[in-house]
Amino acid sequence: MKAYKKFMGIVVKVEHAVLALAMLLVLVLTFGNVIARKGFRHSWGFTEEIVVAVFVLLSLLAAGVAAGEKGGLVNLGLIPDLVKPKTNKALQVVSTIICLFYALILTVQGINRVIMDGTETPILHIPKTYFWIFVVIGGISLILHFIEFCIDYMQEAEGEIEKEEEEHRL
């Protein structure tokens, strides 16, 4: 478990760097396009293709980071707050399994698109597979973070269950 946490620490640092650079890229391209369109009456058509693809990467990586940090992506406190810790633990495991299944399907479909999509983007004329790779990266990020969250939650829930059982004994 410690090795996985250490690995995930490195993954999160890389993700944060990629997210920051991707946001900067989107900002520069969008702002540059506005300046070009308003100042020079000429739009940068290529920016739309790049910005849309980078937004896919941003969305999926940010979702992965949120999923790993105390279940920020997968938690809705309504039902878990009403049930006992043992039931809550079971609900959380089922929820995480469903989320893992979704992330796995997303990753597999992304890989299929990378392999099968032989088309090019209309303006830049580069293979769309480069952009489909962002879906694969995002799916892998989600899988890793869901696993991390599940490990953290199971360890935390064990402590809560033991504490509740000890209170009942007293």
Residue pairs with C-beta under 8 A, 6 or more apart in sequence:
1 151
1 155
4 147
4 148
4 151
5 148
8 68
8 144
8 145
8 148
11 141
11 144
12 65
12 68
15 61
15 64
15 65
15 141
16 65
18 57
18 61
19 58
19 61
19 62
19 65
22 54
22 57
22 58
22 61
23 58
25 50
25 54
26 51
26 54
26 55
26 58
29 44
29 47
29 50
29 51
30 47
30 51
32 44
32 47
33 43
33 44
33 47
36 42
36 43
36 44
37 43
37 44
45 123
46 123
46 124
48 123
49 121
49 122
49 123
49 124
50 124
53 130
53 131
53 134
54 134
56 131
56 134
56 135
56 138
57 134
57 137
57 138
59 138
60 106
60 134
60 135
60 137
60 138
60 139
60 141
60 142
61 137
61 138
61 141
63 73
63 138
63 141
63 142
64 138
64 141
64 142
64 144
64 145
65 141
65 145
66 72
66 73
67 73
67 74
67 99
67 142
67 145
67 146
67 149
68 144
68 145
68 146
68 148
68 149
70 149
70 152
71 92
71 149
71 153
73 99
73 145
74 95
74 96
74 99
74 146
74 149
79 91
80 88
80 91
80 92
83 91
84 164
85 157
85 160
85 161
85 164
86 161
88 157
89 153
89 154
89 157
89 161
92 150
92 153
92 157
93 150
93 154
96 146
96 149
96 150
96 153
99 142
99 146
100 143
100 146
100 147
102 142
103 139
103 142
103 143
103 146
104 139
104 143
106 135
106 138
106 139
106 142
107 135
107 136
107 139
107 140
107 142
107 143
108 139
109 135
110 132
110 133
110 135
110 136
110 138
110 139
111 136
113 128
113 129
113 132
113 135
114 129
114 132
114 133
114 136
115 129
117 127
117 128
117 129
117 132
118 127
118 129
119 127
119 128
120 126
120 127
120 128
121 127
121 128
121 131
